[in-house]
Amino acid sequence: MLNQADAPHDSGRPGISELFERLGADGRDWAEAELALARAELGELKSQAMRAAVFASIAFAATFCAMVALTQAGIAVLTPLLGSEALAALIVGIVLVLLVIASAFSLMRCFSWRTESIFFRWFGGPSSHGGGA
């Protein structure tokens, strides 16, 4: 007597071994697609980081030159009004520190990116569209 599993497939449905082969092939295809997506995201992250680095270095050089000139001009303008060169330098210094803080927050926004692949969601936390790992 034949077991149910050993019976021929007259109904036209695939056998269990064929289903496992399909499952294995689908799993491999999914893993390859996921890896390709992770590579694309990594490439995009790399280009964003390169752009941010270039813009940051140009901005740093230009800002440094401008800040030296503006600091001297600000101190020269405030000294007669305040009567003290030290007080004028302190006020200009505080304004410059506030400007540096605002610039740092703006620079941090350059590094925001959206994760799509499961690989980056595992390492990067939840996706920006609400899905978790």
Backbone hydrogen bonds, N-H to C=O, Kabsch-Sander energy under -0.5 kcal/mol:
donor,donor_aa,acceptor,acceptor_aa,energy
7,A,3,N,-0.7
7,A,4,Q,-0.7
10,D,8,P,-1.3
12,G,9,H,-0.6
19,L,15,G,-2.1
20,F,16,I,-2.2
21,E,17,S,-2.0
22,R,18,E,-2.3
23,L,19,L,-2.6
24,G,20,F,-2.5
25,A,21,E,-2.4
26,D,22,R,-3.1
27,G,23,L,-2.4
28,R,24,G,-2.2
29,D,25,A,-2.6
30,W,26,D,-2.6
31,A,27,G,-2.5
32,E,28,R,-2.6
33,A,29,D,-2.4
34,E,30,W,-2.7
35,L,31,A,-2.3
36,A,32,E,-2.2
37,L,33,A,-2.2
38,A,34,E,-2.3
39,R,35,L,-2.3
40,A,36,A,-2.2
41,E,37,L,-2.5
42,L,38,A,-2.3
43,G,39,R,-2.3
44,E,40,A,-2.2
45,L,41,E,-2.6
46,K,42,L,-2.4
47,S,43,G,-2.2
48,Q,44,E,-2.4
49,A,45,L,-2.3
50,M,46,K,-2.4
51,R,47,S,-2.5
52,A,48,Q,-2.5
53,A,49,A,-2.3
54,V,50,M,-2.4
55,F,51,R,-2.7
56,A,52,A,-2.5
57,S,53,A,-2.3
58,I,54,V,-2.3
59,A,55,F,-2.6
60,F,56,A,-2.5
61,A,57,S,-2.1
62,A,58,I,-2.4
63,T,59,A,-2.7
64,F,60,F,-2.5
65,C,61,A,-1.9
66,A,62,A,-2.4
67,M,63,T,-3.0
68,V,64,F,-1.9
69,A,65,C,-1.7
70,L,66,A,-3.1
71,T,67,M,-2.5
72,Q,68,V,-1.9
73,A,69,A,-2.3
74,G,70,L,-3.0
75,I,71,T,-2.4
76,A,72,Q,-2.2
77,V,73,A,-2.2
78,L,74,G,-2.5
79,T,75,I,-2.0
81,L,77,V,-0.7
82,L,78,L,-2.7
83,G,79,T,-2.1
88,A,84,S,-1.8
89,A,85,E,-2.2
90,L,86,A,-2.1
91,I,87,L,-2.2
92,V,88,A,-2.2
93,G,89,A,-2.2
94,I,90,L,-2.2
95,V,91,I,-2.1
96,L,92,V,-2.1
97,V,93,G,-2.1
98,L,94,I,-2.2
99,L,95,V,-1.9
100,V,96,L,-2.1
101,I,97,V,-2.2
102,A,98,L,-2.2
103,S,99,L,-2.1
104,A,100,V,-2.1
105,F,101,I,-1.9
106,S,102,A,-1.8
107,L,103,S,-2.2
108,M,104,A,-1.9
109,R,105,F,-1.1
110,C,106,S,-0.5
110,C,107,L,-1.2
111,F,108,M,-1.3
112,S,109,R,-1.3
121,R,117,S,-1.7
122,W,118,I,-2.2
123,F,119,F,-1.4
124,G,120,F,-2.9
125,G,121,R,-1.0
127,S,131,G,-2.8
130,G,127,S,-1.3
